[in-house]
Structure formats: C-alpha cells, structure tokens
Amino acid sequence: MLHLVIADSELELVPQSIADHPAVVNYAKRRGKKPEEVVLDSSYHHSALRKLKDGDRRGRPDIVHICLLNALESIANKEGKLRVYVHTRNDEVIYIKPETRLPRNYNRFLGLMESLFKNKVVPQDLELLRLEEKTLSELVEEIGPDEVFVMHEGGELMKPRDFGKVLAGFENPLVIVGGFPHGDFRSQVEGKKVSLYHEPLMAWTVVNELITNFEHWVL
C-alpha cells in the first residue's frame, strides 16, 4: 500500500484578518456566503493576499484539486494500492476514502471544501471526506509507514522508474509531496529526500510520476 500525503497544502478558509477586504467581501457576496466561509483563492483574492504573511504562496486550492484528481483516478487507487491524505498549512488533515469521486469542476470543488471545513465530514451520510486537526508528524505516526520519502528539489536525484521500484520494495511506504506553489515545507518533515528531475516540478506532475512508476512495479 502506497500512502501519499499532500502536505502543507495552501488550502484554507479566508483568515479573519482579511475577511473585511473588498475583494473578499464582494466575492463572498456573489457566492451567497459570509467572507469567512469561503476558501481563500489567489485567483479571486489576489489584492487581499498582499496583507497576509506568506501571501505570495497562499490561496492555492487548485494544487490540491489537480493532485487529488490525478491520484484518485489512478490505476493504483482503483486497484486498492493507494491511500491519499491532504495536510493543510493550519495543521488539518483531510482523510479521503479511495472510492471518492471529486468534482471535476473547480468551483464545485471549492464548494465541497467549504462544506468540509464547516461540517468536518462530507457527504454526511457517506463520510467520503473527513477533516481532523492534526499535524503532519502526528499523521505520519498514525500511518506507521516502514519508510518515508519526501519529494524535494534538493533531494537525491532519481529516475522516476527507479523510484517506483524503490517504493514497490516496501510493504507500507509513505511519500510526502508539498501542496504549495514554491518555497519549502513549513512543517518539520523527516524522511529520505528525493528529486525526480533536475528542475522544480509542479506538485501534480510529481504525483503523476511517482504513482505511475509505482504501478509499473506492483500491478
């Protein structure tokens, strides 16, 4: 079983400190919601993000959306060989059942995340997604992997195919991929650092490469 954690993801509700910003207020009004009930998104809240610490990397729920679509639709997931988790910058963890079918439409995905932050589970009757307050370290300890790998541009350079073979050699490996656009992890992450290319890659590209090459050796 391969465990995949999208860590330090820039997925959060609008912080209270910018809830009264015109860009946020107008966006929330169009959505028929309160400002603090909508997901922070740099596409809509760019001017408000300038007032936040780390504003240049926050408000990127699209990264989580694309990574999850790729992971949940993978053959590894359909064959029961993959478990996916999302850890956010505010130390929340989203547990995702393998049978979850996420909305392909981005705006519908945002609505789903807003419901999740509000209700902690969605849908209520199926609990396909569950939100808990938990640090990355606590999540790793809970999973109990036999090896942890951290995807990092400064890590050991490995060909994707070779890395897939390494992952297939463990019973319960865990791979951590950063869910942010640039910079480094905010959380303390421990594990073997690995890079799949000599240049930085987007998170969803890394997810694709590691799952596809894992599948090559186990399916």
FENKAPE-V221262 format. One record per pair of residues at least 12 apart in sequence whose ideal C-beta (glycine too) atoms are under 7 Angstrom apart, sorted by the first residue. I is the first residue (numbers start at 1). J is the second residue. If there is no record, write none. Layout:
i = <I;I>
j = <J;J>
//
This chain:
i = <1;1;1;2;2;2;2;2;2;2;3;3;3;3;3;4;4;4;4;4;4;5;5;5;5;5;6;6;6;6;6;6;6;7;7;7;7;7;7;7;7;7;8;8;8;8;8;8;8;8;9;9;9;9;9;9;9;9;10;10;10;10;10;10;10;10;11;11;11;11;11;11;12;12;12;12;13;13;13;13;13;13;14;14;14;14;15;16;18;18;18;19;19;21;23;23;23;23;24;24;27;27;37;37;38;39;39;39;39;40;40;41;41;41;42;42;45;57;57;57;57;60;60;61;61;62;63;63;63;64;64;65;65;66;67;67;67;67;68;68;69;69;70;70;70;71;71;71;72;72;72;74;75;75;76;76;76;77;79;80;81;82;82;83;84;85;86;87;87;89;91;91;91;92;92;92;93;93;93;94;94;94;95;96;97;100;100;116;116;117;135;136;136;137;140;143;145;145;145;146;146;146;146;147;147;148;148;148;148;149;149;149;149;149;150;150;150;150;150;151;151;151;151;151;152;152;153;153;154;155;155;155;156;156;156;157;157;158;158;160;160;160;161;161;163;163;163;163;164;164;164;164;164;165;167;168;168;168;175;176;176;177;177;177;178;179;196>
j = <81;83;172;76;81;82;167;173;175;214;83;143;145;173;174;71;82;84;175;177;207;85;87;139;174;176;64;67;86;87;177;179;203;87;136;176;177;178;179;185;187;189;87;89;178;179;180;185;186;187;63;64;86;87;88;89;179;180;57;58;59;60;63;89;179;180;39;61;64;86;88;113;40;88;89;90;36;37;38;39;40;117;35;36;38;40;52;36;48;51;52;35;36;48;44;45;47;48;45;48;44;45;114;118;114;61;110;113;114;58;59;59;61;110;59;60;59;180;181;182;183;180;181;110;113;106;179;181;203;86;179;106;109;204;179;203;204;207;84;102;102;104;204;207;208;84;207;211;84;100;102;211;215;219;211;214;215;98;219;98;218;98;211;98;96;139;179;136;139;186;133;134;135;131;132;133;132;134;139;116;129;131;130;129;128;128;129;129;131;131;187;187;189;188;174;174;172;173;174;170;171;172;173;170;173;174;176;190;191;173;175;191;192;194;176;189;191;192;193;175;176;177;194;206;193;195;195;200;193;193;194;195;193;194;195;195;198;194;196;196;209;213;213;216;194;196;210;213;210;213;214;216;217;217;214;214;217;218;210;189;191;203;206;207;203;203;209>
//
